[in-house]
Amino acid sequence: MRAKYGRIIPVLFFFTAVAQSANARLYNAKVYVTLRPSVLDPAGKAVRSGLSHMGYDNISKIRIGKYIEVDLTADSEDSAQQQLDKICDQLLANPVIENYRIEVLAAA
């Protein structure tokens, strides 16, 4: 990587391996992220307006959200749930303006 004045800056990458026990299983999780009811949803209003222009006048409200699928390995369903709660709080959802709901299922 070159700096502004032509010097070379070393870039280091660190990887952390998480040890899994012999009891670890694969889980499929579905994460639903939605805006809190008190937060305005301009994207939802735009979609509702577009549908109204298309002739769908019977729709009174639309809220836009996110749906995320996650496959993860964990020792138990509770452990998977705890990891996903942390992931949602730190990255997938903004806890200030969004709510999330997680469904964890053992992979087939």
N, C-alpha and C positions, 0 to 999 in steps of 0.2 A: 504494500500500500504506500503510495507516495504522498508526502505532505505538501503543503503549499509551495515550499521553496526547494523541492526536489529531494529532500532527505527521505530516507526509507524508514518507515515506522513499523516495528514488529507488531504483529497482531497475534494474540494468543487465544486459543479456544479451549475451554475446559468443559469436559463432559462428566457428569456424575451418573454412575450406574446405581440403580436401586435394586438391592438384593430382594429376591422373591423367595418365599419359603416353598417347600415342597407341596404345601396345601393350596397354593395359589390357583385361582380359577379365572377363566375369562368371563367378563360381564359385558353386556350391551346396555348402554344407558341412552335414554332420550331426555334431552334438556329443552324445556320450553321457557323462553325468555319473553316477558311482556312488559310494556310500560305500566307503571303504577297508575291507578285510576285518576289520581290528581294531576298527572302530567299530560299536557296537551299532545296530540298526535297529528302533526301536520301531514305526514305521509298518508295516514288513514283518511283524513279529510280530503286529500287530493284524489285518492282512489274512489271514495264515495262520490265525489263530484263527477269523476270520469264515468262511473257507472250510471249516474243520474243522466248524463248526456247521452249515454247509450240506450236509455229507455228503461233502466232498472230503477224505477221510482219507489219501489217498496222497501228499499234498504235504508234503515234509519241511522246505523252506526257501524263503522269499521275501525278496528284497532290493528295496527301492524306489529308483528313480533318476529322472533327468530326461533327456529327449530334446529337443534344440533344433535347429531348422533356421535356417541363416543364409545369405543371399545377399549376396555382396560382390564388389567390383571390385578387381582387383589386377593387377600386371604379369605375375606368374607364379604357378604353383601353390605354389612354395616361399614366395613373398611372402605369399600368402593363408594358408598354414599358419602362418607366423610371426605374422601379425596375429591369427589365431584363438588361438594359444597365449597371446599376451599378453592377449587379451580374456577367455579362460577363467581365467587366473591372477588377473586383476584384478576380474572381475565374475561370470562364469557359474558358477564353481566355487570352493569353499573348499579351497585346496590342503592345509590342515591335516588335513581329515577326508574329502576327496573326491578321487577319481581322475577323469580325463576322457580320452576318446578322440575323435579328430577324423578324419572322412572328407571329403576335398575332391575335388570333381568339377567339371570344366568344364561350364558350362551349355550346354544344347543349342541 
